[in-house]
Amino acid sequence: MKQDLVLIDWILIVAVLIPALYVGAQATRRMAIRRPGGAVECSLLQDGDGRWRRGVAAYRTDQLYWFSSRGVGLRPDAAFDRRGMQLVARHDGDDADTSQPVVVRFETGADGEPVWLAMSSDALTGMLAWLEAGPQYWFN
């Protein structure tokens, strides 16, 4: 009887402790991602992937890093060179509903790989300002 209670206690401790540690790791990761600069919630769709993934886009000096909302790692799941990103298309959705995300299509790099991002209109304004504020390189 006493052994059964000890086993139940351990099961309850593990059942509470593991989710609490995961939530704590997620919160710490989110703070670490956001600390160096601007970051916004957005979803990503890459060509060939076929599915939207929720996450956080973080602005760095020369790159846009995208982190999946799942996981505890600090490495970005995708990175895009600031100079290679070109806005190609924008879909605002229903103008009456401001809660709808704005979907934008960027071409990235020399090969023009398409990337779709879905975010709030305020987040898009910040991202476009970040893109435009970057250093310009002119080649003759």
C-alpha positions in Angstrom: 0.0 0.0 0.0 2.7 2.4 1.0 4.7 1.5 -2.2 1.7 2.3 -4.3 1.4 5.8 -2.8 5.1 6.5 -3.4 4.7 5.4 -7.0 1.7 7.6 -7.5 3.6 10.5 -5.9 6.4 10.0 -8.4 4.1 9.8 -11.3 2.3 13.0 -10.3 5.7 14.8 -9.8 6.9 13.7 -13.3 3.5 14.6 -14.8 3.7 18.1 -13.5 7.5 18.7 -13.6 8.1 17.7 -17.3 5.4 20.1 -18.7 6.6 22.8 -16.4 10.2 22.4 -17.5 9.1 22.5 -21.2 7.0 25.7 -20.7 10.0 27.3 -18.9 12.3 26.3 -21.7 9.9 27.8 -24.2 9.7 31.1 -22.3 13.5 31.3 -22.0 13.9 30.6 -25.7 11.4 33.2 -26.7 13.2 35.8 -24.5 16.6 34.8 -26.0 15.3 35.1 -29.6 13.7 38.5 -29.0 16.5 40.1 -26.9 19.0 41.1 -29.6 16.6 43.2 -31.7 13.1 43.3 -33.2 11.0 40.1 -33.6 7.5 39.5 -34.7 5.1 36.6 -34.7 4.5 35.3 -38.2 3.9 32.2 -40.2 6.1 30.9 -42.9 5.5 29.0 -46.1 8.4 28.0 -48.3 8.2 26.7 -51.8 8.1 22.9 -51.8 7.2 22.7 -48.1 3.4 23.0 -48.7 2.4 23.9 -45.2 2.2 27.0 -43.1 4.4 26.9 -39.9 3.9 29.3 -37.0 6.9 31.0 -35.5 8.8 34.2 -34.9 10.8 36.3 -37.4 13.8 38.1 -35.8 15.6 41.0 -37.4 19.4 40.9 -37.2 21.8 43.2 -38.9 22.1 41.5 -42.3 19.6 38.6 -42.0 16.1 37.8 -41.1 16.0 34.7 -39.0 12.8 32.6 -38.6 12.3 30.3 -35.6 9.6 27.7 -35.4 7.3 28.1 -32.4 7.9 24.5 -31.6 11.2 23.4 -30.1 13.7 24.6 -27.6 16.8 25.2 -29.8 18.3 28.7 -30.5 19.3 28.0 -34.1 16.9 29.5 -36.7 14.9 27.2 -38.8 15.4 29.5 -41.8 17.6 32.5 -42.6 17.2 35.1 -45.3 19.8 37.6 -46.5 18.5 41.1 -46.1 20.0 42.3 -49.4 18.4 39.3 -51.3 14.8 39.8 -50.1 12.5 41.5 -52.5 8.8 42.0 -51.9 6.9 40.6 -54.9 3.3 40.4 -53.8 1.0 41.4 -51.0 -2.5 40.2 -50.0 -4.2 42.2 -47.3 -7.4 40.1 -47.0 -10.6 41.8 -45.9 -10.1 45.5 -45.2 -13.0 45.5 -42.7 -11.3 42.8 -40.6 -8.0 44.1 -39.2 -7.4 40.8 -37.3 -6.7 39.0 -40.6 -3.0 38.5 -41.3 -1.3 40.1 -44.3 0.3 37.6 -46.6 3.4 38.7 -48.5 5.6 36.9 -51.0 9.3 37.6 -51.0 11.9 36.3 -53.5 15.1 35.6 -51.8 18.7 35.2 -53.0 20.1 35.0 -56.5 17.8 32.1 -57.5 14.6 34.0 -56.5 13.4 31.3 -54.2 9.8 32.3 -53.1 8.9 32.6 -49.4 5.5 33.6 -48.1 5.1 35.2 -44.7 1.8 35.9 -42.9 1.8 38.6 -40.2 -0.1 41.5 -38.8 -0.1 44.7 -40.9 1.9 46.5 -38.1 4.5 43.7 -38.2 4.7 44.0 -42.0 5.3 47.8 -41.6 8.2 47.1 -39.3 9.7 44.5 -41.6 9.5 46.7 -44.6 11.1 49.6 -42.6 13.9 47.1 -41.6 14.4 46.1 -45.2 14.5 49.7 -46.5 16.9 50.9 -43.7 19.5 48.3 -44.7 22.8 49.3 -46.3 22.5 49.7 -50.1 25.2 48.2 -52.3 25.6 49.7 -55.7 27.6 47.9 -58.4 28.7 49.5 -61.6 
